[in-house]
Amino acid sequence: MPPRAGLIRRRRTPQSPPVRAASCLLAFATAVSTATAAAPPKADPPPTRRQIAALQIALDNAGFSPGPIDGRVGPRHRTALRLARAAGLDPQPLADPWQEWTVPPDFLDGLRPVPESWLARAKLPAMPHQTPRERFAEKFHLSEGFAAYLNRALTNATALAVGDVLQVPLLAPAKLPKIARLEIRLAEKTVSALDASGKLLAAFPCSIATKKEKRPLGVLFVKTIAPDPDYCFDPATFPEVPEAATIRSKLMIAPGSNNPVGEMWIGLDRPGFGIHGTPWPEDIGKTTSHGCFRLTNWDARRLATLVKIGTPVLVKE
């Protein structure tokens, strides 16, 4: 039967097997090459909290404090690492940063709640830690949350018992050279220790005054160094505290870790100004003080070993 008009039949020419096989191989090789080129390199897994903490322990030991060791890469961590590198160090996570520690018989002695009322605080004979977890965290430079992360026994802040075996960081503070002066940088909220040539030797995160007019600029000098200080509460300087309006005279608050200036006072030659500890270590690095420079209690104690009466303190933006 003749083909219908308009319909053209094309004769197909069979492809030889070798040519067809070569084309398949070429297509396969091209696909593999394209896929290989497009695939991104496999990223390293993010560091664990323990690995981050291992670096924070190394920084703390070297004198470049990250504040409370918490296993997180936050502003205090980044600043400590940057300043350590600026000082010529190459901080690396400690290979074996943990050890066991057994709660001794006297560790839980003297704990007591701290009342909110300033009048009630003034009646206390001391201002110690409130809970076993708070005391443990301060002793080993930890945030309370990370202390509980490391040790299930600390999930409950009050459940610690004598004889409990806990995991703690290996704290081995390096002996620092003699310093010539301190430098407080308000913008980065740090207190730095320098030698006579200006070389950076150590740095600690600090809190600064909320109000700019309360931030002293220029050169000050260390006037007093007082461990375990008491604290004079002046109601006139705390107008934001409702109770202050009902208090007619200054109150003396006993020494202790929960004293408003913590466990160390480094007084400056401008009345009312100093570098001191704090009951709230996890707030360090924030703008929360009335004018002084707050450090963690352990950093304030360490800084006190580096300065002497007359050490100059340059405060700058």
Secondary structure, DSSP 8 states (H G I E B T S, - for coil): ----TT----------HHHHHHHHHHHHHHHHHHHHHHS---------HHHHHHHHHHHHHHTB--SSB-S---HHHHHHHHHHHHTT------SS-EEEEE--TTTTTT-----S-HHHHHT-S----SSHHHHHHHHTTB-HHHHHHH-GGGSSTT---TT-EEEEE-----------EEEEETTTTEEEEE-TT--EEEEEE-BEESSGGGS--EEEEEEEEEES--EEE-GGG-TTSGGGGG--S-EEE--STTSTTTTEEEEESSTT-EEE--S-GGGTTSEEESSSEE--HHHHHHHHTT--TT-EEEEE-
